[in-house]
Structure formats: C-alpha cells, structure tokens
Amino acid sequence: MRMFDNQTVLITGAGRGIGAAAAQQFAAHGANVVVNDLEAAQCNAVVDSIVASGGTAHAASGDITQDGMAEVLVARAYDLYGELNVLVNNAGFLWDGMLHKMTDEQWQRIQEVHTLAPFRMIRAAAQYWRPAAKAEMNTGRFARRCIINVSSTSGLHGNIGQANYATAKMGIVGLTKTVAKELGLFSIRCNAVAFGMIDTRLTRPTEDGETFAISGQEVKLGVPSKLRPAIEAQIPLHRYGTPDEAAGGILFLASPLADYVTGHTLEVTGGLGI
Ligand SMILES: NC(=O)c1ccc[n+]([C@@H]2O[C@H](COP(=O)([O-])OP(=O)(O)OC[C@H]3O[C@@H](n4cnc5c(N)ncnc54)[C@H](O)[C@@H]3O)[C@@H](O)[C@H]2O)c1
C-alpha cells in the first residue's frame, strides 16, 4: 500500500517549481491530485505528466487571491474525488523592494497571496471537514485530513528587501499554530514547511529574465548570479535544494509518518539559518 492511496490532495501553485514536484510525488504515492495554478497551461502540463506516469490528477486553474476561488477549488476536489484529505497552500510569488521604497500595493499583494488566500482555503476546507469529523467522532475513527502551509526562512529570520514577504511568511506560521489548536479536536493536523534556497525561478539568476505580472507590472524574479556563491557559503550543505527535496518535506508532514505532528514548522533549508 502506498502512503497516499485513496487520498485526495489539493495543491495551489502546482504548475511549476515546488508545487509541481509535490504534485508528482503525491501522485507517485497513490494520491488523486488536484493541480491548481494561475496558469492553465502549466496546470495541464503537470496533469499530463502525472497521467502519463500512471497517476491520477486533474487541473483546476485559477487565481487563489480572487474572491470565491477557495470555495471553488475545494468544491472541485469533492466533485472530482468525493473527498479532500490534504490541502497544500503553496502558491506564491515575490515582489521585493527596500522598505523605504515599498508601496502599499506591493505590501498588500504579497499579504493576499501568502496569508489571505491560505486562510480562505483553510476556511473553505473546514466547511466540509468539521461536520464530517463531527459525524465520525462517535465512531472513534477519523478520515485523514491535514493542511501544509508553505513558509520561508525569510519569515523565520527576516530578509533584506522582503518586509512584505517576511511578514506574510511569519504570519502563516501563526495561522498554522492557530488552526492546529482549533481543528486538532477533529484530528485535523496543520503544519508548515519553511524553505531556504530552493532552485526554482524565484531563486535562479535574475539574468535569466524571468518575470511575473502583478498589478499591470512585470516584476523581475530571481537572485543576481553574482550573489549565489556567497549565499551557498552560508548554507551548511553548501548548495540550493531541489524542488523534489523541498516537496519531500511537504509529503513527510502530510504522511502517516507525521500523524502526531501538528502546529510545527519544519525547516527544509540545508541548514540555512540554524
Ligand atoms: N524557491 C524558494 O527558494 C522558496 C523559498 C522559500 C519559500 N518558497 C515558497 O514556496 C512556494 C512555491 O514557490 P516556488 O519556488 O516553487 O515558485 P514558482 O514560481 O516556481 O512556483 C509558484 C507557482 O505559484 C503560482 N501562483 C502564483 N500566484 C498564484 C495565484 N494567485 N494563484 C494561483 N497560483 C499562483 C505561479 O504561477 C507558480 O506556478 C511559494 O509560496 C514560495 O514563496 C520558495
């Protein structure tokens, strides 16, 4: 029996990077995966590759910061597979800037995607999970239900140029602990994974020219390549992590191996920040 057989997993921002790697791994361990991303083409590509490998997945594209999207996505998981067992709040982007130049818009958009949207996703799942768990209480056997929120070393330790992002990524830690306390009675677990430097478009050389469209602007993504050696020197494992290694932390916390772990933030950082 694989770790996630007969389980349904919904992952936001799973069209590329860490979310896509997690989608692939959950599917390989038997899960039915609902793949969300802003970009429909990216969702479809991930779903196609899962299906080609013999897994089960469906695309559910959409912007998680839109009003009502959380309810739509959770309902889609139930419509497709009749259950939702694991919710992974992974979607996000960066809009860096030094604090003295940061606009309210820059601040607000980052809070929306990294804290408001995960809060709404959890609230939408709780509408299904609380009544279902209440009904199961007398039987003494709960269905598996858990939430994994994605945080960052920027949240835990702060980072120059990321006042907006660091605030949001620490906020999600507080949300994680609160949800763990509110829903623990129903055997629903809630944990976070804080990543360090993971090799995705958010950390690849700025010179690659990756951008992200926010509020009508093309915001540059990545880290200047000249900084990489200095960053790697600060990481005890002396290298960036791969998306697969990052996804491993998500799967661990969602798996039966972590059945007695809740409210925790697991640092998957190669030791950065210890
Ligand atoms: N890469 C790192 O080093 C690192 C470090 C710490 C934390 N993180 C966090 O990990 C998560 C995944 O990041 P990644 O590195 O894989 O980035 P990525 O850019 O490779 O993937 C993120 C995905 O989220 C999607 N997305 C963004 N906004 C969305 C929205 N409003 N609705 C739906 N989808 C949306 C994007 O389209 C993209 O496909 C993010 O929350 C990020 O902040 C990453």
The ligand as a Gaussian input file, in Angstrom:
#p B3LYP/6-31G(d) Opt

LIG

0 1
 N       12.116000      28.759000      -4.142000
 C       12.495000      29.087000      -2.911000
 O       13.698000      29.185000      -2.609000
 C       11.469000      29.304000      -1.829000
 C       11.933000      29.563000      -0.541000
 C       11.020000      29.747000       0.477000
 C        9.661000      29.673000       0.223000
 N        9.226000      29.461000      -1.061000
 C        7.787000      29.414000      -1.276000
 O        7.462000      28.195000      -1.913000
 C        6.259000      28.377000      -2.670000
 C        6.475000      27.854000      -4.084000
 O        7.478000      28.657000      -4.690000
 P        8.380000      28.159000      -5.932000
 O        9.774000      28.476000      -5.576000
 O        8.002000      26.786000      -6.338000
 O        7.921000      29.252000      -7.013000
 P        7.441000      29.088000      -8.540000
 O        7.328000      30.452000      -9.073000
 O        8.326000      28.117000      -9.237000
 O        6.002000      28.420000      -8.387000
 C        4.943000      29.110000      -7.771000
 C        3.669000      28.884000      -8.575000
 O        2.593000      29.599000      -7.898000
 C        1.742000      30.112000      -8.903000
 N        0.964000      31.230000      -8.366000
 C        1.422000      32.443000      -8.000000
 N        0.406000      33.205000      -7.606000
 C       -0.723000      32.471000      -7.725000
 C       -2.092000      32.720000      -7.502000
 N       -2.512000      33.930000      -7.093000
 N       -2.991000      31.733000      -7.714000
 C       -2.572000      30.513000      -8.163000
 N       -1.278000      30.221000      -8.420000
 C       -0.369000      31.193000      -8.208000
 C        2.690000      30.562000     -10.015000
 O        2.009000      30.684000     -11.259000
 C        3.747000      29.448000      -9.999000
 O        3.456000      28.431000     -10.951000
 C        5.918000      29.863000      -2.579000
 O        4.961000      30.074000      -1.557000
 C        7.238000      30.490000      -2.180000
 O        7.084000      31.718000      -1.541000
 C       10.108000      29.251000      -2.085000

